[in-house]
Every structure is written in structure tokens, then in C-alpha cells.
Amino acid sequence: MKPNGVPPFSELISDCQRSAVHLEMRDVYSVASEADDFAEWRARGEISPESVARRRPWLDLVRETVDRGVVMRRARIISVPASEYIRYEHAGTYLNAEAGELVRWLPRRDAATLALSGADLWLFDDRLIRFGHFSGDGASAGHELCDDPAVAKLCTVAFESVWERATPHERFIV
């Protein structure tokens, strides 16, 4: 594992050739960059035009990545009933889908028999993993890179197991 000197996500995704998969397993994220969006959603009950504008860099990156042939998939393991934060994520996921990202949802109860990594992750081309670490309250606690083939295989199998059981976003109701 390489905890220091993790390149920016944009650099990791630009080196990606075939697939980028993201496994999310928390019910709450307290990421500073989403604080305004989450507060607006709580007040309005919907994703605001300002929120869409703030997400534009991510959505453009997804479009560019998908347009060059990389398949981007995200699987979220969540508790049911869903937390307020997960309801917020669900409300905005249509934007990810419109940009070309495939998203599925899996209730935590349905993941109980799966072997999963101990942290959220991005897996690039089934070979490079960027683990995301979070504090107990959901704040980012940094990232680590891992290119160990055995760990990459474990993460690939874990993600595919979740993906197989999960429900596509357009059919999942929180």
C-alpha cells in the first residue's frame, strides 16, 4: 500500500483504459465539497440547479472518460431504511447516469454473505486500487494506492459480486 503521494483522481482516471469501478459502503459521507449541495437538498427536497453546476466538473470527467471507451460503474451498499445522506445521493444519481456512469444499489442485508474489502475503493482496469478511508463521522481520512495483483483480484471479485446482486439505479427506490 502506498499512503503518501496518491495522484489526483483525474490523473488516475486519465490513465485508465477499460474500466473504472467504485464500491461505496458507507451510509454517511461528510465530504466538505458536498456540504452546500447536501444542505440545499435538505432545504429544498431536490437537487438544485446550483448543485448541478457545482457537479459539472465531475460530470464532464465522467462523459470524457466514457467517451474514450472506459466503462464506469458504481455500486453502493446501503442500509435500509436509507439514511438521509443516502436519500440525497439517490436524488442526484440521475446526473451520474446521464453522464454515462452505471450505478447500482444493494441493501446491506443482501451483502451479508459477500467477502468485501474493508474500505471504499476505486479499481482501475482491474489492476490499480485507490482505497478511500473515512472517519467515523464520514469525513475523508485520505487515500491509499495498491497495485498488488492478489488484492486487485480480491477487489474485482468483491465488486462483481456486489454488482451481480445489486439493482440498477433506475429501478431502485429508497
KOLNU-637656 format. One record per residue (C-alpha): residue number from 1; x negated, y negated, z; residue in one letter; chain. Coordinates in pm, 1 decimal, m for minus. Last residue first. Example, Ala and Ser with C-alpha at 12.3 -4.5 7.8 and 13.67 -1.06 7.14 Angstrom:
<pts>
PT    nr         xx         yy         zz   rest   kette
PT     2    m1367.0      106.0      714.0      s       A
PT     1    m1230.0      450.0      780.0      a       A
</pts>
This chain:
<pts>
PT    nr         xx         yy         zz   rest   kette
PT   174     3501.1     m446.7     m145.0      v       A
PT   173     3635.0     m311.5     m472.9      i       A
PT   172     3407.5     m121.7     m710.7      f       A
PT   171     3526.1      m61.8    m1067.4      r       A
PT   170     3341.6     m345.6    m1246.2      e       A
PT   169     3040.2     m290.4    m1022.2      h       A
PT   168     2984.1       69.2    m1131.9      p       A
PT   167     3040.8      320.8     m850.4      t       A
PT   166     2745.9      500.7     m690.1      a       A
PT   165     2681.4      875.0     m672.5      r       A
PT   164     2447.8      902.9     m973.5      e       A
PT   163     2278.9      571.8     m897.7      w       A
PT   162     2199.2      678.2     m540.4      v       A
PT   161     2035.1      999.6     m657.7      s       A
PT   160     1853.4      809.2     m934.9      e       A
PT   159     1715.1      563.9     m678.8      f       A
PT   158     1591.5      836.5     m446.1      a       A
PT   157     1434.4     1039.1     m728.6      v       A
PT   156     1252.0      732.4     m859.7      t       A
PT   155     1141.3      633.0     m509.9      c       A
PT   154      995.8      979.0     m441.5      l       A
PT   153      825.0      978.8     m782.3      k       A
PT   152      673.6      636.1     m716.8      a       A
PT   151      554.0      758.0     m376.0      v       A
PT   150      379.7     1056.4     m536.4      a       A
PT   149      230.8      838.0     m812.1      p       A
PT   148       77.3      592.9     m558.6      d       A
PT   147      121.5      249.7     m715.1      d       A
PT   146      239.6       65.4     m404.9      c       A
PT   145      293.6     m304.8     m364.5      l       A
PT   144      403.1     m468.4      m41.7      e       A
PT   143      644.1     m752.6       21.8      h       A
PT   142      714.5    m1002.5      295.7      g       A
PT   141      925.5    m1034.7      608.9      a       A
PT   140     1229.4    m1187.1      437.1      s       A
PT   139     1502.5    m1280.8      681.8      a       A
PT   138     1777.7    m1022.7      731.6      g       A
PT   137     1849.0    m1060.7     1103.9      d       A
PT   136     1643.0     m755.1     1193.3      g       A
PT   135     1351.5     m881.8      987.3      s       A
PT   134     1312.4     m782.6      625.7      f       A
PT   133     1059.5     m594.3      413.9      h       A
PT   132     1074.9     m564.4       36.9      g       A
PT   131      878.4     m283.1     m124.8      f       A
PT   130      740.0     m354.5     m470.0      r       A
PT   129      687.9      m20.4     m639.4      i       A
PT   128      481.5       48.6     m951.2      l       A
PT   127      512.8      368.8    m1154.8      r       A
PT   126      871.1      449.4    m1259.1      d       A
PT   125      853.4      166.5    m1516.6      d       A
PT   124      889.3      m94.0    m1238.3      f       A
PT   123     1047.9        8.2     m909.3      l       A
PT   122     1192.4     m269.9     m693.7      w       A
PT   121     1244.3     m177.9     m333.5      l       A
PT   120     1443.4     m201.8      m14.0      d       A
PT   119     1270.1      m27.2      273.2      a       A
PT   118     1250.6      310.0      447.1      g       A
PT   117     1278.4      501.7      122.3      s       A
PT   116     1574.5      732.5       79.0      l       A
PT   115     1645.6     1105.0      110.1      a       A
PT   114     2017.2     1140.4       39.8      l       A
PT   113     2267.0     1322.3      262.7      t       A
PT   112     2408.1     1009.5      427.7      a       A
PT   111     2444.0      816.2      101.6      a       A
PT   110     2821.5      864.0       73.8      d       A
PT   109     2869.6      720.5      425.2      r       A
PT   108     2665.1      417.4      320.9      r       A
PT   107     2921.8      325.6       54.7      p       A
PT   106     2750.6      313.4     m284.2      l       A
PT   105     2769.0       17.4     m523.0      w       A
PT   104     2644.5       m5.5     m880.7      r       A
PT   103     2491.6     m283.7    m1087.2      v       A
PT   102     2368.2     m293.5    m1447.5      l       A
PT   101     2184.7     m617.1    m1526.8      e       A
PT   100     2264.6     m769.8    m1864.4      g       A
PT    99     2315.7    m1140.4    m1787.9      a       A
PT    98     2693.2    m1088.0    m1771.0      e       A
PT    97     2634.1     m813.0    m1513.6      a       A
PT    96     2421.3    m1038.6    m1295.1      n       A
PT    95     2689.2    m1308.8    m1315.0      l       A
PT    94     2962.7    m1057.2    m1224.5      y       A
PT    93     2757.7     m991.5     m910.9      t       A
PT    92     2864.9    m1319.9     m756.1      g       A
PT    91     3174.2    m1204.7     m565.1      a       A
PT    90     3003.8     m877.6     m469.7      h       A
PT    89     2717.5    m1064.7     m307.3      e       A
PT    88     2963.5    m1276.4     m105.9      y       A
PT    87     3155.1     m964.2        2.4      r       A
PT    86     2818.3     m814.5      100.1      i       A
PT    85     2745.7    m1120.8      316.7      y       A
PT    84     3081.9    m1096.1      491.5      e       A
PT    83     3006.4     m736.4      577.5      s       A
PT    82     3180.1     m459.5      387.3      a       A
PT    81     3425.8     m223.3      551.3      p       A
PT    80     3244.0      m11.4      464.7      v       A
PT    79     2866.2      m25.0      498.9      s       A
PT    78     2660.0      m81.3      188.8      i       A
PT    77     2410.1       91.9      m39.0      i       A
PT    76     2344.4     m135.1     m335.3      r       A
PT    75     2206.9       m8.5     m663.9      a       A
PT    74     2050.4     m245.1     m917.9      r       A
PT    73     1960.1     m156.0    m1276.6      r       A
PT    72     1753.4     m342.6    m1534.2      m       A
PT    71     1682.9     m167.9    m1864.9      v       A
PT    70     1387.0     m331.6    m2037.5      v       A
PT    69     1429.5     m379.3    m2413.1      g       A
PT    68     1297.4     m730.9    m2476.2      r       A
PT    67     1649.8     m871.9    m2449.9      d       A
PT    66     1690.0     m709.8    m2107.0      v       A
PT    65     1391.3     m903.6    m1971.9      t       A
PT    64     1496.3    m1233.3    m2129.7      e       A
PT    63     1853.4    m1192.3    m2001.9      r       A
PT    62     1734.9    m1101.9    m1649.5      v       A
PT    61     1494.9    m1398.0    m1641.8      l       A
PT    60     1773.3    m1630.1    m1758.3      d       A
PT    59     1998.9    m1501.2    m1480.3      l       A
PT    58     1725.8    m1557.1    m1223.1      w       A
PT    57     1653.3    m1912.1    m1342.6      p       A
PT    56     2030.5    m1986.2    m1368.6      r       A
PT    55     2112.8    m1887.6    m1009.5      r       A
PT    54     2112.4    m2250.8     m890.7      r       A
PT    53     2349.5    m2343.3    m1177.1      a       A
PT    52     2588.9    m2061.4    m1086.8      v       A
PT    51     2584.2    m2180.8     m726.5      s       A
PT    50     2667.4    m2533.3     m837.2      e       A
PT    49     2958.9    m2396.7    m1042.0      p       A
PT    48     3087.2    m2243.2     m717.2      s       A
PT    47     3119.5    m1872.9     m641.2      i       A
PT    46     3448.8    m1819.1     m463.9      e       A
PT    45     3603.1    m1828.1     m116.1      g       A
PT    44     3546.4    m2202.0      m95.7      r       A
PT    43     3388.4    m2252.8      248.3      a       A
PT    42     3222.7    m1911.9      279.9      r       A
PT    41     3112.5    m1928.5      m84.9      w       A
PT    40     2960.2    m2270.3      m24.8      e       A
PT    39     2770.3    m2145.4      281.1      a       A
PT    38     2643.3    m1840.2       88.8      f       A
PT    37     2525.8    m2053.9     m201.6      d       A
PT    36     2350.5    m2300.5       28.0      d       A
PT    35     2170.1    m2025.2      221.6      a       A
PT    34     2065.8    m1823.4      m84.5      e       A
PT    33     1708.2    m1952.9     m116.7      s       A
PT    32     1656.0    m1909.3      258.2      a       A
PT    31     1712.9    m1534.0      246.4      v       A
PT    30     1928.0    m1419.0      533.9      s       A
PT    29     2018.7    m1079.2      392.2      y       A
PT    28     2293.2     m878.0      557.6      v       A
PT    27     2434.2     m532.0      492.1      d       A
PT    26     2097.1     m386.3      398.7      r       A
PT    25     2017.0     m101.8      156.9      m       A
PT    24     1917.1     m258.2     m172.8      e       A
PT    23     1750.4      m45.1     m441.2      l       A
PT    22     1629.2     m234.1     m747.2      h       A
PT    21     1538.5      m71.8    m1075.5      v       A
PT    20     1319.4     m209.6    m1352.3      a       A
PT    19     1287.1       m3.8    m1666.7      s       A
PT    18     1102.5       17.7    m1996.2      r       A
PT    17      806.9     m221.5    m2046.7      q       A
PT    16      745.7     m413.3    m1722.2      c       A
PT    15      452.6     m656.2    m1728.1      d       A
PT    14      690.8     m954.7    m1736.4      s       A
PT    13      880.2     m804.1    m1440.8      i       A
PT    12      570.5     m803.7    m1221.5      l       A
PT    11      476.3    m1158.1    m1321.7      e       A
PT    10      824.9    m1294.7    m1255.5      s       A
PT     9      827.5    m1116.5     m918.9      f       A
PT     8      526.7    m1317.0     m804.7      p       A
PT     7      209.5    m1116.1     m750.9      p       A
PT     6      156.0     m939.1     m417.1      v       A
PT     5     m175.3    m1071.5     m284.5      g       A
PT     4     m157.7     m905.0       51.7      n       A
PT     3       46.1     m602.5      152.9      p       A
PT     2     m116.9     m348.0      m81.7      k       A
PT     1        0.0        0.0        0.0      m       A
</pts>
